[in-house]
Amino acid sequence: MQKLVQIFKNQGLRKKILFTIAIIVAYRFLAQISIPGIDLVALKSIFEQNEYLSLFSLLTGGSAENFSIVLMGLGPYINASIIIQLLTVIWPKLEEMSKEGETGRKKLNAITRWLTLPLAFLQSYGTILLLNSQMPIISNISDPSVILPIMLTVSAGSVLIMWLGEIMTENGIGNGISLLILVSIISTVPTALAQNLIVASSDINQLIPVVSVVLFTLALIVATVIVTDASREIPVAYGSKTKKASVSSLPIKVNQAGMIPIIFAVSVVTLPTIVAQLISGSSSSTLVAISEFILANFGMNQPLYILTLFLLILGFTYFYVNITFDTEKVAENMQKRGGYIPGIRPGKNTADYLRQVSDRLNLFGGLFIALIAVLPIIFQNLIGTTGNQLPLLISGAGILIIVGVILDLKRQVEANLISDNYNNLI
């Protein structure tokens, strides 16, 4: 309580928080504006019957179920950011930009924003076709005069909330894009909790499973907080022969990849199922048989789906971290500053040591991310055997996002308070 009073007494921080809240309210308002001409009853039925689309709806804060003008949420921007991040490693020109400090970061952000627009346009077409293939929600979808305005509207919606996130970062508190994603996920929690309470009130035998869902979610959140903040501190000494060495540390997080491996893995593992759903009505008996096999074995609750998702997340964790954490560059920068790891020779030996430490941490971090992703699915299957299928309050990916964003927001608020107190003392 004292911390809250201190925050709201700080005029600069108070303005930033109020501005952030105003942008969030505007975003949630946009998510409720449906595009005209859509059969919303049929659309709601689609999301109730399709578990994969329900996951998509979770990440868009329900805007997909409303077929709102921000239908795709920040998906295109997230995809563009990941593409640019990966290209930075393999494309020399982008790699040079990344080394230019603040100027280079601004250039890369501008490229990401420009890439978001074509990605949003292409993704809008695929999303509309996918939804309409499940059940007709748009009449005359083959008519360009019908589908093009819808595609342009939802593409503009993605660009609009990207802009809202950017101005929130500049004038508000925290990372605006991350906060909007956080709000999208949290906005679905009351609905899931209400559904569980309705089930418990109608059948007293479901009270224990409902309580179990809440406790299980809280346990995952606590575990995620612990692992997200965990890191391996590697001692680094700076000094010379004439001066006594000062010792600092290089922290390497246990979970270096965040939730990026989950995004990669879910995209890969659900693609065959989405394609199978599209070809299930084919006139070819071979295609129908392939579709039936995929849908039977790669359903979200099937053991093969869970195992594949687990292994893909673990593999993508190593892949992503090996690309983004350049141990040779870290060792080189350390040597240029006159730093060294006690007991390890500078240069190649230091890079090899850092890579060895990183790989070991990736094993624990990757296993943790994979478990966070699949345990909710397994838990839901277990409690589903007791009767009604109870919805989880938050998915594993959602928990990772919520914890990561809130911890980052906490650090930024504390940094603002310390900075303002220091300025007042001066």
Secondary structure, 3 states (H helix, E strand, C coil): CHHHHHHHHCHHHHHHHHHHHHHHHHHHHHCCCECCCCCHHHHHHHHHHCHHHHHHHHHCCCHHHHCECCCCCCHHHHHHHHHHHHHHHHCHHHHHHHCCCHHHHHHHHHHHHHHHHHHHHHHHHHHHHHHHHHCCCCCCCCCHHHHHHHHHHHHHHHHHHHHHHHHHHHHCCCCHHHHHHHHHHHCCHHHHHHHHHHHHHHCHHHHHHHHHHHHHHHHHHHHHHHHHHCEEEEEEEECCCCCCCEEEEEEEECCCCCCHHHHHHHHHHHHHHHHHHHHCCCCCHHHHHHHHHHHHHCCCCCHHHHHHHHHHHHHHHHHHHHHHCCHHHHHHHHHHCCEECCCCCCCHHHHHHHHHHHHHHHHHHHHHHHHHHHHHHHHHHHHHCCCCCCCCCCCHHHHHHHHHHHHHHHHHHHHHHHHHHHHHHC
